[in-house]
Amino acid sequence: MKVGCVKEIKKHEYRVGLTPSDVKSYITRGHEVAIQTNAGTQAGFSDDLYIEAGAKICNTPEEVFQLSEMIIKVKEPLPEEYDLFREDQILYTYLHLAANRELTEELLKRKVKGVAYETIENEEGLPCLKPMSEIAGRLSVQEGAKYLEKTFGGRGVLLGGVPGVARGKVGILGGGVVGTNACKIASGMGADVTILDVSASRLAYLDDIFGSRITTLYSTDANIEKVLQECDVIIGAVLLAGAKAPVLVRRDQLKLMKPGSVIVDVAVDQGGCIETIHPTTHDDPVYVIDDIVHYGVANMPGAVALSSTLALTSTTLPYGLMIAEMGLEEACQHSQEIYKGVNTYKGNCVYENVAKAFDINYTPLNTLLRKS
């Protein structure tokens, strides 16, 4: 198969979809790889390294798209890239379609075969989303602590406190991968941490891991309001695979929070679990509503591009190789994980949560595969 990787154009997105090592894996299996020039530079990978691995370097994204049957990226395509796609081309990247009607409609109109990292699923969870969730969870506390500083508009509270002064309080909405990693950093910094989840077994697991260093609470309206009143930093860490995030905090509830408190909503790329959140960028990451600082960067791991790229590609490579070697259709027959990753296929929405998000027609992928 002819595989292509372009430079990310999302603002301050420095990750890249393929490393030179990944390219070598494709090349040794008989595939061809086209890389846009400087695609990996910001992540620490020069064009020379890709050339040594066997890639063809292309000057423009147009050339990469024209040469490639499968495009591998990191983030969802932006409007400037829509016209580059052609019918039956495979797009393998993070899509987050349930929060993006325009992109969904474009992929359907152009009959792109869209495979989303975030909906590939196995018995242990979401393998291609997990490493980025780990990084985003850890970064969320770092960013929350920074914007809690008075110079950045926050309350002026030190999360770890000092002898004789109360520690700052962190509330984490969701005890999954993001929440667990946020909990590690927040408790490690010495903060007073409360984490909420709807699963009793997950809360028991977190209690076993962290013990008396944290407080676990069932996620109820009353407990969420309690945490909003008490905490200096709120981390939104809720995920429903492939679906729009549920809104857990409404605008009218912001008045419960202390002025200068900080919200970091990691779920922003799925619509966010805070009603007042909207996507921001690394160079303009925060805004204030009702005296509450909101941090809504939708590509947080891009700030640590080298670590993020290595962590991401270690999980996406095996599935990409399977698609390249078998073709998407046969790969779906052999791998339920890849099957679940397909969101759009030949003009059809084949992922139910995306169809529900926009009230559009849902077609099970297996009915289409039987016809092909």
C-alpha positions in Angstrom: 0.0 0.0 0.0 1.1 3.6 -0.6 1.1 5.4 2.8 1.5 9.1 3.4 2.1 11.4 6.3 1.7 15.2 6.2 2.8 18.0 8.5 0.2 18.9 11.1 -1.3 22.4 10.5 -3.4 22.7 13.7 -2.0 25.7 15.7 0.9 24.6 17.9 0.6 21.0 16.9 4.1 19.6 16.8 3.5 15.9 16.8 3.8 13.7 13.7 1.9 10.6 12.6 4.9 8.5 11.6 8.4 8.4 13.1 11.4 7.3 10.9 11.3 3.9 12.8 7.6 3.5 11.7 8.5 4.3 8.1 11.1 1.6 8.2 8.5 -0.9 9.5 6.3 -0.1 6.5 9.1 -0.1 4.0 10.5 -3.5 5.1 7.0 -5.0 4.6 7.0 -3.8 1.0 4.9 -0.6 1.3 5.7 2.8 0.0 5.8 5.9 2.3 5.6 9.6 1.3 6.4 12.2 4.0 5.8 15.9 3.7 9.1 17.8 4.2 9.6 19.0 7.7 6.6 16.9 8.9 8.6 15.6 11.9 11.1 18.4 12.5 9.3 19.9 15.5 9.1 16.4 17.1 12.8 15.9 16.6 12.9 13.9 13.4 14.7 15.4 10.4 13.9 14.8 6.7 17.3 13.0 6.5 16.2 10.4 9.1 13.0 9.7 7.0 15.1 9.4 3.9 17.4 6.9 5.6 14.4 4.9 6.6 13.3 4.7 2.9 10.6 7.4 2.7 10.0 9.7 -0.3 10.1 13.4 0.8 7.4 15.5 -0.8 7.4 19.3 -0.8 3.6 19.8 -0.5 0.7 18.1 1.2 -1.0 17.9 -2.2 1.8 15.7 -3.4 1.5 13.4 -0.4 -2.3 13.1 -0.8 -2.0 12.4 -4.5 0.5 9.6 -3.9 -1.2 7.9 -1.0 -3.9 5.4 -0.5 -3.8 5.8 3.3 -3.1 9.1 5.0 -1.7 8.9 8.6 -2.0 12.0 10.8 -2.2 13.0 14.4 -5.1 15.5 14.6 -8.3 15.8 12.6 -8.1 17.4 9.2 -8.8 21.2 9.1 -10.9 22.9 6.4 -7.8 23.7 4.4 -7.2 20.0 3.9 -10.7 18.9 2.9 -10.2 19.3 -0.8 -7.1 17.1 -0.7 -9.1 13.9 0.0 -10.4 11.7 -2.7 -13.0 8.9 -2.7 -12.0 5.6 -1.0 -8.9 7.2 0.5 -8.2 5.9 4.1 -7.7 8.5 6.8 -6.1 7.1 9.9 -5.9 9.7 12.7 -7.7 11.2 15.7 -11.1 12.3 14.4 -13.4 13.2 17.4 -16.3 13.4 15.0 -19.1 13.6 17.6 -17.9 17.1 18.4 -17.4 18.2 14.7 -20.4 18.1 12.4 -18.6 19.9 9.6 -15.8 17.4 9.4 -18.2 14.5 9.6 -20.2 15.9 6.7 -17.0 16.5 4.7 -15.7 12.9 5.2 -19.1 11.5 4.2 -19.5 13.8 1.2 -16.0 12.8 0.0 -16.6 9.1 0.7 -13.4 8.9 2.9 -12.8 5.8 4.9 -12.2 7.4 8.3 -10.5 5.3 11.0 -10.4 7.0 14.3 -7.6 6.3 16.8 -10.0 7.1 19.7 -12.6 4.5 18.9 -10.2 1.5 18.2 -11.1 -0.7 21.2 -9.9 -3.9 22.7 -10.7 -5.8 25.9 -8.5 -3.4 27.9 -10.0 -0.2 26.6 -8.9 2.3 24.0 -5.2 1.5 23.2 -4.5 4.4 20.8 -6.2 7.0 23.0 -4.6 5.7 26.3 -1.1 7.2 25.9 -2.4 10.6 25.0 -4.9 10.5 27.8 -2.1 9.6 30.2 -0.1 12.7 29.0 -3.1 15.0 29.0 -4.1 13.9 32.5 -0.6 14.7 33.8 -0.4 18.0 31.9 -3.8 19.1 33.1 -2.6 19.5 36.7 0.6 21.3 35.6 -1.5 23.7 33.6 -4.1 24.1 36.4 -1.4 24.8 38.9 0.2 27.5 36.6 -3.0 29.3 35.9 -4.0 29.2 39.5 -1.1 31.6 40.0 -2.1 35.3 40.5 0.0 36.4 37.6 -2.1 34.3 35.3 -5.4 35.4 36.7 -5.9 32.7 39.3 -6.6 32.8 43.0 -2.9 32.8 44.0 -2.9 29.4 45.6 0.0 27.0 45.8 -1.4 23.5 45.3 1.1 21.8 47.5 0.8 24.4 50.3 3.6 25.2 52.8 3.9 24.4 56.5 1.2 26.2 58.4 -0.8 26.9 55.2 -3.6 24.8 53.8 -3.0 22.9 50.6 -4.8 23.7 47.4 -7.7 21.5 46.4 -8.1 19.7 43.1 -11.4 18.1 42.0 -11.3 15.5 39.2 -14.5 14.6 37.3 -13.9 11.1 36.0 -11.7 8.3 37.2 -10.6 6.8 33.9 -7.1 7.1 32.3 -7.1 10.9 32.3 -8.4 11.2 35.8 -6.1 8.6 37.2 -3.0 10.3 35.8 -4.2 13.7 36.9 -4.6 12.2 40.4 -1.0 10.9 40.3 0.4 14.4 39.6 -2.0 16.3 41.9 -1.4 14.0 44.9 2.3 14.0 44.1 2.4 17.8 44.3 0.8 17.5 47.7 -2.6 18.8 46.7 -5.8 17.8 48.5 -7.4 15.7 45.8 -11.0 14.5 45.3 -11.9 12.3 42.4 -15.5 11.5 41.3 -16.8 8.6 39.1 -20.0 6.8 38.5 -18.4 3.3 38.8 -18.1 1.9 42.3 -15.5 -0.6 41.1 -13.4 2.2 39.6 -13.6 4.2 42.9 -12.5 1.1 44.8 -9.6 0.6 42.5 -8.5 4.3 42.9 -8.9 4.0 46.6 -6.6 0.9 46.6 -4.0 2.7 44.6 -3.9 6.1 46.4 -5.3 5.2 49.8 -5.7 8.1 52.2 -3.9 10.5 49.9 -7.1 11.2 48.0 -10.9 11.2 48.6 -13.2 9.3 46.3 -16.8 10.2 45.7 -19.7 8.9 43.7 -20.4 11.3 40.8 -23.8 12.8 41.7 -25.1 16.3 41.2 -24.8 17.0 44.9 -21.2 15.8 45.1 -20.2 17.7 42.0 -21.6 20.9 43.5 -19.7 20.1 46.7 -16.4 19.8 44.8 -17.1 23.0 42.8 -17.6 24.9 46.1 -14.4 23.5 47.7 -11.8 23.2 45.0 -9.3 25.6 43.5 -8.8 23.5 40.3 -11.4 21.4 38.5 -10.2 18.8 36.0 -12.8 17.6 33.4 -11.8 14.0 32.6 -15.0 12.3 31.4 -15.0 10.2 28.2 -17.7 8.2 26.4 -15.9 6.5 23.5 -16.6 8.2 20.2 -19.5 10.2 21.7 -20.0 13.8 22.7 -18.9 14.3 26.3 -21.8 14.7 28.8 -22.1 18.2 30.4 -21.6 17.8 34.1 -21.1 21.5 35.1 -23.6 24.1 33.9 -22.8 27.8 33.6 -25.1 28.7 36.5 -23.0 26.4 38.7 -19.8 28.5 38.2 -21.1 30.9 40.8 -20.5 28.1 43.3 -16.8 28.3 42.7 -14.3 30.7 44.3 -13.3 33.6 42.0 -10.0 32.9 40.4 -10.5 29.1 40.5 -9.4 27.2 37.4 -11.2 24.7 35.1 -9.1 22.4 32.8 -11.4 20.4 30.6 -9.5 17.6 28.9 -12.7 16.4 27.3 -12.9 19.6 25.2 -12.0 17.8 21.9 -15.2 15.7 22.5 -17.3 18.8 23.2 -16.3 19.2 26.9 -18.0 18.3 30.1 -18.1 21.9 31.3 -20.9 23.9 29.6 -18.7 27.0 29.3 -15.7 25.4 27.7 -14.6 25.9 24.2 -11.4 24.9 22.4 -8.3 27.2 22.7 -4.7 27.0 21.6 -1.3 26.8 23.3 -0.6 30.5 22.5 -3.9 31.7 23.9 -5.0 28.9 26.3 -7.3 30.5 28.8 -10.3 32.8 29.0 -12.4 34.0 32.0 -16.1 33.5 32.4 -17.9 34.6 35.7 -14.5 35.0 37.4 -13.4 31.4 36.6 -10.3 30.8 34.5 -11.0 28.3 31.7 -8.3 26.2 30.0 -9.5 24.5 26.8 -6.5 23.5 24.8 -7.7 20.7 22.6 -4.3 19.2 21.7 -2.5 19.4 25.1 0.0 16.5 24.3 1.3 18.6 21.4 3.2 20.7 23.9 5.5 17.7 24.6 5.8 16.6 21.0 8.6 14.1 21.2 7.3 12.2 24.1 3.7 12.3 22.7 4.8 11.2 19.2 6.7 8.2 20.5 3.9 7.2 22.9 1.2 7.6 20.2 3.0 5.8 17.3 3.9 2.9 19.5 0.2 2.1 19.7 -1.0 3.2 16.2 1.7 1.4 14.2 0.5 -2.2 14.6 -3.0 -1.3 13.4 -1.7 0.8 10.6 0.5 -2.0 9.4 -2.4 -4.4 9.5 -4.5 -2.0 7.3 -1.6 -1.6 4.9 -1.0 -5.3 4.5 -4.6 -6.5 4.3 -6.5 -3.5 3.1 -9.1 -1.9 5.4 -11.9 -4.3 4.5 -10.0 -7.5 5.2 -8.4 -5.9 8.3 -11.9 -5.2 9.7 -12.8 -8.9 9.1 -9.7 -10.0 11.0 -9.6 -7.4 13.8 -12.6 -6.3 15.8 -10.4 -3.5 17.1 -9.9 -2.0 13.7 -13.6 -2.6 12.9 -14.6 -0.4 15.8 -12.2 2.2 14.7 -14.0 2.9 11.4 -16.3 5.9 11.7 -17.0 6.8 8.0 -17.0 4.4 5.1 -17.8 5.2 1.4 -20.3 8.0 2.3 -21.9 6.2 5.3 -21.7 7.0 9.0 -20.8 3.6 10.5 -20.2 4.7 14.1 -23.4 4.8 16.1 -22.4 7.4 18.6 -21.4 9.8 15.9 -24.7 9.3 14.1 -26.6 9.9 17.4 -24.6 13.1 18.0 -26.0 14.7 14.8 -29.2 12.7 14.3 -27.9 11.3 11.0 -28.4 7.9 9.4 -26.3 5.1 10.9 -25.3 2.1 8.8 -23.6 -0.9 10.5 -20.2 -1.4 8.8 -20.7 -5.1 8.5 -23.7 -4.6 6.1 -21.5 -2.6 3.8 -18.6 -5.0 4.0 -20.8 -7.9 2.9 -21.7 -5.9 -0.2 -18.1 -5.1 -1.1 
